[in-house]
Amino acid sequence: MDVRKNLFLLSYCDIIITKRGVKMSADHGEIAMQKPISEYARYIKNLIPANIPGTYSLKPMFKTIAGEEKIRNGVIAFRDFLYVFCDRLISDGHLYAKPQKTKNPANYPFLHDVNHLLIDIGYYGKPAENDGSLLITEIPSFTDPKPKISASRQTECLRFLALCGFVFTGIDLEARTRTISEVQPAEISYPDNPILLTGLIALSVSAKELWVRFYNNADNLFRCDYRVLKAEDTDILDMLKDFLYPLPEKLQKFALELHRRYTDMGMTCITINDDAVHFAYSYIKNSRRTLSTRDIYQQRVWEFSLSMKYGYCLVVRSKKTDKYMDIIKTFPLPLRDKIIRGYGCDRKLRNEPCQGGCQGIRIPLDDSILPISRDIEIWLDNEMPDSLRK
């Protein structure tokens, strides 16, 4: 396969040239029926941070909300609520969200609505005198002239949160439609663990004021991105450990060893968050200009990724295969065929439906990867600059 042709097709699929410059293409995949929301709930449950530290310093902007310890405990309480939330989605979510035809398998409007509602509750709610509930008169996602959540959907969102433990005093959840503006003020509580409300406030403030597209998950409360609240940056290795946590120990060890091997060689690891999670590895030390995180991602050689469609994967964007084809021929047949087949736009390269082929050569990060772990190291080594190969 002509590597230069593959790279041209990759560039064509991965970026769109517009009058305003270069932007990422979101058009990956054919229109298809989504999986049930219960499967998506299992996916997002894997993204909830299992190991939130008990101590870390917060950005000064959060000190007006509550003491640092109370905020940290509130975030942990909100994380625990998310496990309940996901379990309820698994058991009852089909009553609230039906699969639809879409190019984006992660696009569930009901979840977007609940996320907006939670952010509004946390951001606009005021702690009651007893500190066990929030009083709220304004929920823009309900009350704006063009609300993000329709009147018919508002009650559904409230009912589902009530299933998960929230209590909405003064709101008739049996009404077919009812907006928050009809109750002045509404009282919202979480009796099972009231300190959750403090965590919700802090996370909602970060969603409104600290979210940066692609770089953090602040606007998605289902990710419980407590790191956005931290005064200090989080070590990328700690983030990777959290990402890998749901996997079996042997797979975690394999992935962490790859990370250490190539960061020790001088590769830069960055994380990008869109509809999937990416830990991408690029060699940029010879760059003559300062690169943004997005620039670094565009130059990735390989990455770990997790998406609803493909699950956990190792994705490699080989660029030098023509220089070590004799080595590739020694690899086990399935791996050898994948590499020789190359990557690029599935429609243009092979006249096949889009399978995200322009993103790279995709290898599932499951038990099947362990027997070829050494071959993968050799493969990735040969993609490094000659002077840095181990």
C-alpha positions as CSV (number, residue, x, y, z in Angstrom):
1,M,0.0,0.0,0.0
2,D,1.4,3.5,-0.9
3,V,2.1,5.1,2.4
4,R,2.1,8.6,0.9
5,K,-1.4,8.0,-0.6
6,N,-2.6,6.8,2.9
7,L,-1.3,10.0,4.5
8,F,-3.0,12.1,1.9
9,L,-6.3,10.4,2.5
10,L,-5.8,10.6,6.2
11,S,-5.3,14.4,5.9
12,Y,-8.4,14.7,3.7
13,C,-10.5,12.9,6.3
14,D,-9.1,14.3,9.5
15,I,-9.3,18.0,8.7
16,I,-11.5,20.3,6.8
17,I,-10.1,23.4,5.2
18,T,-12.5,26.3,5.6
19,K,-12.2,30.0,4.9
20,R,-11.5,30.5,8.6
21,G,-8.7,27.9,8.7
22,V,-8.5,24.3,9.8
23,K,-11.0,22.6,12.0
24,M,-11.5,19.0,13.1
25,S,-14.0,16.9,11.2
26,A,-16.8,15.4,13.3
27,D,-18.2,13.4,10.4
28,H,-17.0,9.9,11.3
29,G,-19.4,7.1,10.7
30,E,-22.6,6.2,8.9
31,I,-26.1,7.0,10.1
32,A,-27.1,4.0,12.2
33,M,-29.4,3.1,15.1
34,Q,-27.9,3.8,18.5
35,K,-27.4,1.1,21.1
36,P,-29.8,1.1,24.1
37,I,-29.1,3.8,26.6
38,S,-28.3,1.1,29.2
39,E,-25.1,0.3,27.2
40,Y,-24.1,3.9,27.1
41,A,-24.7,4.0,30.9
42,R,-22.2,1.2,31.3
43,Y,-19.8,3.2,29.1
44,I,-20.0,6.4,31.1
45,K,-19.8,4.4,34.4
46,N,-16.2,3.5,33.3
47,L,-15.4,7.2,33.0
48,I,-16.4,8.1,36.5
49,P,-13.1,8.6,38.5
50,A,-12.8,5.7,40.9
51,N,-10.0,7.1,43.0
52,I,-10.6,10.7,43.9
53,P,-7.8,11.9,46.4
54,G,-8.9,12.9,49.8
55,T,-6.7,16.0,49.9
56,Y,-5.9,18.5,47.1
57,S,-5.8,22.3,47.0
58,L,-8.6,24.1,45.2
59,K,-8.5,27.1,43.0
60,P,-9.2,30.3,45.0
61,M,-12.5,30.9,43.1
62,F,-14.1,28.1,44.9
63,K,-13.3,29.3,48.4
64,T,-16.5,31.4,48.5
65,I,-18.6,28.2,48.1
66,A,-17.5,26.4,51.2
67,G,-14.4,25.1,53.0
68,E,-12.0,23.0,50.9
69,E,-12.7,19.8,52.9
70,K,-16.5,20.2,52.5
71,I,-16.1,20.7,48.7
72,R,-13.9,17.7,48.3
73,N,-16.3,15.6,50.3
74,G,-19.2,17.0,48.3
75,V,-17.5,16.0,45.0
76,I,-17.0,12.5,46.3
77,A,-20.6,12.4,47.2
78,F,-21.6,13.5,43.8
79,R,-19.3,10.8,42.3
80,D,-21.2,8.2,44.4
81,F,-24.5,9.6,43.1
82,L,-23.3,9.1,39.6
83,Y,-23.0,5.3,40.2
84,V,-26.6,5.3,41.3
85,F,-27.5,7.4,38.3
86,C,-25.9,5.0,35.9
87,D,-27.5,2.0,37.6
88,R,-30.9,3.7,37.2
89,L,-30.2,4.3,33.5
90,I,-29.3,0.6,33.1
91,S,-32.6,-0.5,34.8
92,D,-35.0,2.3,33.8
93,G,-33.3,4.4,31.1
94,H,-35.3,2.8,28.3
95,L,-38.4,4.5,29.6
96,Y,-36.9,7.9,29.1
97,A,-34.6,7.6,26.0
98,K,-35.3,5.5,22.9
99,P,-32.4,4.7,20.5
100,Q,-32.4,7.0,17.5
101,K,-30.7,7.0,14.1
102,T,-27.5,9.2,14.2
103,K,-23.9,9.4,13.1
104,N,-22.9,9.9,16.7
105,P,-23.6,6.9,18.9
106,A,-23.0,9.0,22.1
107,N,-25.7,11.5,21.3
108,Y,-28.5,10.9,23.7
109,P,-30.6,14.1,24.0
110,F,-32.1,13.0,27.3
111,L,-28.7,12.9,29.0
112,H,-27.8,16.3,27.6
113,D,-30.9,17.6,29.1
114,V,-30.3,16.1,32.5
115,N,-26.7,17.4,32.4
116,H,-27.9,20.9,31.6
117,L,-30.5,20.7,34.4
118,L,-27.9,19.6,37.0
119,I,-25.5,22.4,36.0
120,D,-28.3,25.0,36.3
121,I,-29.4,23.6,39.7
122,G,-25.8,23.8,41.0
123,Y,-25.0,27.2,39.4
124,Y,-28.2,29.1,40.2
125,G,-29.3,27.4,43.4
126,K,-28.7,29.1,46.8
127,P,-28.1,27.1,49.9
128,A,-31.1,27.2,52.3
129,E,-30.6,28.3,55.9
130,N,-30.5,24.7,57.1
131,D,-27.8,23.9,54.6
132,G,-29.6,20.8,53.6
133,S,-31.2,22.0,50.4
134,L,-31.0,24.5,47.6
135,L,-33.5,27.2,46.8
136,I,-33.8,28.1,43.2
137,T,-36.0,30.5,41.2
138,E,-34.1,30.4,37.9
139,I,-33.2,27.5,35.7
140,P,-32.2,29.0,32.3
141,S,-32.4,25.6,30.6
142,F,-36.1,25.6,31.6
143,T,-37.0,29.3,31.5
144,D,-35.0,31.1,28.8
145,P,-37.0,32.4,25.9
146,K,-35.5,29.5,23.9
147,P,-35.0,26.9,26.6
148,K,-32.5,24.0,26.1
149,I,-35.1,21.6,27.6
150,S,-38.6,21.5,26.2
151,A,-41.6,21.8,28.6
152,S,-42.6,18.2,27.9
153,R,-39.0,17.0,28.7
154,Q,-38.6,19.0,31.8
155,T,-40.9,16.9,33.9
156,E,-39.2,13.7,32.6
157,C,-35.8,15.0,33.7
158,L,-37.1,15.9,37.2
159,R,-38.8,12.5,37.5
160,F,-35.6,10.6,36.6
161,L,-33.5,12.6,39.1
162,A,-36.2,11.9,41.7
163,L,-35.7,8.1,41.0
164,C,-32.0,8.7,41.7
165,G,-32.6,10.3,45.1
166,F,-33.3,14.0,44.5
167,V,-36.3,15.6,46.1
168,F,-38.1,18.5,44.5
169,T,-40.3,20.1,47.2
170,G,-43.2,22.1,45.8
171,I,-43.0,20.6,42.3
172,D,-45.8,18.3,41.2
173,L,-43.8,15.6,39.3
174,E,-47.1,13.9,38.3
175,A,-48.1,17.0,36.2
176,R,-47.7,16.4,32.5
177,T,-45.7,19.6,32.0
178,R,-44.6,22.0,34.6
179,T,-41.7,24.5,34.4
180,I,-39.7,25.7,37.4
181,S,-41.0,29.3,36.9
182,E,-44.3,28.2,38.3
183,V,-42.7,27.5,41.7
184,Q,-41.1,30.4,43.6
185,P,-38.7,29.3,44.9
186,A,-38.3,25.6,44.3
187,E,-36.5,23.6,47.0
188,I,-34.1,20.8,45.9
189,S,-32.5,18.4,48.2
190,Y,-30.6,15.0,48.3
191,P,-31.5,13.5,51.6
192,D,-29.3,10.4,51.3
193,N,-26.2,12.6,51.4
194,P,-26.9,16.3,51.6
195,I,-23.2,17.3,51.2
196,L,-23.6,16.3,47.5
197,L,-25.2,19.7,46.9
198,T,-21.9,21.4,47.8
199,G,-20.1,19.2,45.3
200,L,-22.8,19.9,42.7
201,I,-22.3,23.7,43.2
202,A,-18.5,23.5,42.8
203,L,-18.7,21.2,39.7
204,S,-21.4,23.5,38.2
205,V,-19.3,26.6,38.6
206,S,-16.4,24.8,36.9
207,A,-18.8,23.8,34.1
208,K,-19.9,27.4,33.5
209,E,-16.6,29.1,34.0
210,L,-13.7,26.7,33.5
211,W,-14.7,24.5,30.6
212,V,-12.3,24.5,27.6
213,R,-13.4,22.5,24.6
214,F,-11.5,19.3,24.1
215,Y,-9.2,19.9,27.1
216,N,-11.4,19.1,30.1
217,N,-14.7,17.6,31.0
218,A,-16.0,20.4,33.1
219,D,-19.2,20.8,31.1
220,N,-20.1,17.1,31.4
221,L,-21.0,16.4,35.0
222,F,-21.3,12.7,34.3
223,R,-17.5,12.7,34.1
224,C,-17.1,14.3,37.6
225,D,-13.9,16.0,36.5
226,Y,-12.7,17.1,39.9
227,R,-9.3,17.9,38.4
228,V,-10.7,21.1,37.0
229,L,-11.2,22.3,40.6
230,K,-7.6,21.7,41.6
231,A,-5.1,24.5,42.0
232,E,-2.3,22.4,40.7
233,D,-2.1,20.5,37.4
234,T,-2.7,16.8,37.5
235,D,0.1,14.5,36.4
236,I,-0.7,12.8,33.1
237,L,0.3,9.4,34.5
238,D,-2.3,9.7,37.3
239,M,-4.9,10.6,34.7
240,L,-4.0,7.5,32.6
241,K,-4.2,5.3,35.7
242,D,-7.8,6.5,36.3
243,F,-8.6,5.9,32.6
244,L,-7.3,2.4,32.7
245,Y,-8.8,1.5,36.1
246,P,-11.8,-0.6,34.8
247,L,-9.4,-2.9,32.8
248,P,-7.9,-6.1,34.1
249,E,-4.6,-5.6,35.9
250,K,-2.5,-7.2,33.1
251,L,-3.9,-4.8,30.6
252,Q,-3.3,-1.9,32.9
253,K,0.3,-3.0,33.3
254,F,0.8,-3.3,29.6
255,A,-0.6,0.2,28.9
256,L,1.4,1.8,31.7
257,E,4.6,0.2,30.5
258,L,4.0,1.6,27.0
259,H,3.4,5.0,28.4
260,R,6.6,5.0,30.4
261,R,8.6,3.5,27.6
262,Y,7.7,6.2,25.1
263,T,7.6,9.2,27.4
264,D,11.1,8.1,28.6
265,M,12.1,8.2,24.9
266,G,10.9,11.8,24.7
267,M,7.4,11.5,23.5
268,T,4.8,14.0,24.8
269,C,1.5,12.6,26.1
270,I,-1.6,14.8,26.0
271,T,-5.3,14.0,26.6
272,I,-8.1,15.2,24.5
273,N,-11.8,14.8,25.3
274,D,-14.6,14.9,22.7
275,D,-17.1,12.1,22.2
276,A,-14.3,9.8,23.1
277,V,-11.3,9.9,25.5
278,H,-7.8,10.1,23.9
279,F,-4.3,9.7,25.5
280,A,-2.2,10.6,22.5
281,Y,1.6,10.3,22.0
282,S,3.6,12.6,19.8
283,Y,7.3,13.4,19.2
284,I,7.5,17.2,19.0
285,K,11.0,18.0,20.4
286,N,12.1,19.1,16.9
287,S,9.2,21.5,16.4
288,R,10.3,25.0,15.6
289,R,7.2,26.6,17.0
290,T,5.1,26.4,20.2
291,L,2.4,23.9,19.7
292,S,-1.1,23.9,21.2
293,T,-2.6,20.7,22.7
294,R,-4.6,20.4,19.6
295,D,-1.5,20.8,17.4
296,I,0.2,18.0,19.4
297,Y,-2.8,15.8,18.9
298,Q,-2.7,16.3,15.2
299,Q,0.9,15.0,15.2
300,R,0.2,11.9,17.3
301,V,1.9,8.6,16.3
302,W,-0.3,6.5,18.5
303,E,-2.9,6.8,21.3
304,F,-5.0,4.9,23.8
305,S,-8.7,5.7,23.2
306,L,-12.1,4.9,24.7
307,S,-15.3,5.4,22.8
308,M,-18.8,4.2,22.9
309,K,-18.4,2.6,19.4
310,Y,-15.0,0.9,19.8
311,G,-14.4,0.6,23.5
312,Y,-10.8,0.6,24.7
313,C,-8.3,0.6,21.9
314,L,-4.7,1.2,20.9
315,V,-4.7,3.3,17.7
316,V,-1.5,3.7,15.7
317,R,-0.9,6.1,12.8
318,S,2.1,4.5,11.1
319,K,4.2,6.8,9.0
320,K,7.4,4.8,8.3
321,T,6.2,1.3,7.5
322,D,7.9,1.3,4.1
323,K,11.3,1.6,5.9
324,Y,10.9,-1.6,8.1
325,M,8.7,-3.9,6.0
326,D,11.1,-6.7,6.6
327,I,10.4,-6.4,10.4
328,I,6.6,-6.2,9.9
329,K,6.8,-9.5,8.0
330,T,8.0,-11.3,11.1
331,F,4.9,-10.2,13.1
332,P,2.0,-12.6,13.8
333,L,-0.3,-12.8,10.8
334,P,-3.3,-10.7,12.2
335,L,-1.0,-7.8,13.2
336,R,1.0,-8.0,10.1
337,D,-2.1,-7.8,7.9
338,K,-3.5,-4.8,9.8
339,I,-0.3,-2.9,9.4
340,I,0.2,-3.8,5.7
341,R,-3.5,-2.9,5.0
342,G,-2.7,0.6,6.3
343,Y,-5.2,3.2,7.3
344,G,-7.1,6.1,5.9
345,C,-10.6,7.0,4.8
346,D,-12.5,3.7,4.5
347,R,-14.8,5.1,1.8
348,K,-12.1,6.4,-0.4
349,L,-9.4,3.8,0.3
350,R,-11.4,0.6,0.2
351,N,-14.9,1.6,-0.9
352,E,-16.3,0.5,2.5
353,P,-18.6,2.2,5.0
354,C,-16.8,4.5,7.4
355,Q,-15.3,2.7,10.4
356,G,-13.1,5.6,11.6
357,G,-10.2,4.2,9.6
358,C,-8.7,7.7,9.1
359,Q,-8.0,7.8,12.9
360,G,-5.4,5.0,12.5
361,I,-4.9,1.3,12.8
362,R,-7.2,0.2,15.7
363,I,-6.3,-2.7,18.0
364,P,-8.7,-3.6,20.8
365,L,-7.2,-3.1,24.2
366,D,-8.2,-6.5,25.5
367,D,-6.6,-9.9,26.3
368,S,-5.9,-10.5,22.6
369,I,-3.2,-7.7,22.7
370,L,-1.1,-9.3,25.4
371,P,0.5,-12.1,23.3
372,I,1.6,-9.5,20.7
373,S,2.8,-6.9,23.3
374,R,6.5,-7.3,22.3
375,D,5.6,-7.0,18.6
376,I,3.7,-3.8,19.3
377,E,6.7,-2.3,21.1
378,I,9.0,-3.2,18.1
379,W,6.4,-1.6,15.8
380,L,6.2,1.6,17.8
381,D,10.0,1.7,18.2
382,N,10.4,1.8,14.5
383,E,8.1,4.8,14.3
384,M,10.4,6.7,16.5
385,P,13.4,8.8,15.3
386,D,16.4,6.6,14.6
387,S,18.4,8.2,17.4
388,L,15.9,7.4,20.1
389,R,15.1,3.7,19.5
390,K,15.7,1.4,22.4
